[in-house]
Amino acid sequence: MYSAMGRPSVPPERLLKASLLMAFYSVRSERLFCELLDYNLMFRWFLDMNMIEESFDHSSFSLNRERLLEHEVAARFLAAVVEQARATGLMSDDLGSAQEPSLLQDLLCPLFHGST
């Protein structure tokens, strides 16, 4: 999925976690997110990064995210999150529930298909 040449790639699990952080904290671009990683310890903790590890290169981050979408990893990740929420009883079967999968998808899809 990733090339062995060029800039270091972003591991898929970190890319997905970073995309969630961008959605939850309304970070409007990959470039800004990569800058925030330089000093936001909570983001680093969530991504399992130590304090001296280099933050992501914004262009690698963007390209890796596009590759992730091409391989439908993000869709499988979202489906697994929804399934796990259902299995643990965190989702309701009531009509109009704020936790419906379609609403989750509507909230998270711009994150995976948004602009840089």
C-alpha positions, 0 to 999 in steps of 0.5 A, spaced: 500 500 500 505 504 501 512 506 497 518 504 500 522 510 497 521 518 499 518 521 505 516 516 511 509 514 510 504 515 516 502 508 519 494 506 517 492 506 524 495 513 526 492 516 520 485 513 522 486 516 529 489 522 526 483 523 522 478 522 528 482 527 532 481 532 526 474 531 526 473 531 533 477 538 534 475 541 528 482 541 525 480 544 518 487 541 514 492 536 514 497 542 514 494 545 520 494 538 524 501 536 522 503 543 525 499 542 532 502 535 533 509 539 534 506 541 541 499 538 542 501 532 547 494 530 547 494 529 540 501 525 541 498 521 546 492 519 542 497 517 536 502 513 541 507 518 539 513 520 544 515 527 545 521 527 541 518 523 535 517 527 528 510 530 526 508 528 520 509 531 513 503 534 511 504 532 504 505 525 506 499 525 510 495 527 505 497 522 500 497 517 505 490 518 506 488 518 499 491 511 499 487 509 505 481 511 501 483 508 495 483 501 499 477 502 503 480 502 509 477 507 512 470 504 510 472 498 513 474 502 520 468 505 520 464 499 519 468 496 525 467 501 530 459 501 528 459 494 529 463 494 536 458 500 538 452 495 537 455 489 540 456 493 546 449 496 546 452 503 545 447 504 539 440 504 539 435 501 534 430 507 536 428 511 529 431 518 529 436 516 534 442 520 534 447 514 534 444 511 527 450 509 523 448 513 517 449 519 522 456 517 524 457 516 516 455 523 515 459 526 520 465 522 519 465 521 511 467 529 510 473 527 514 475 522 509 473 525 503 474 533 505 479 537 502 486 539 505 
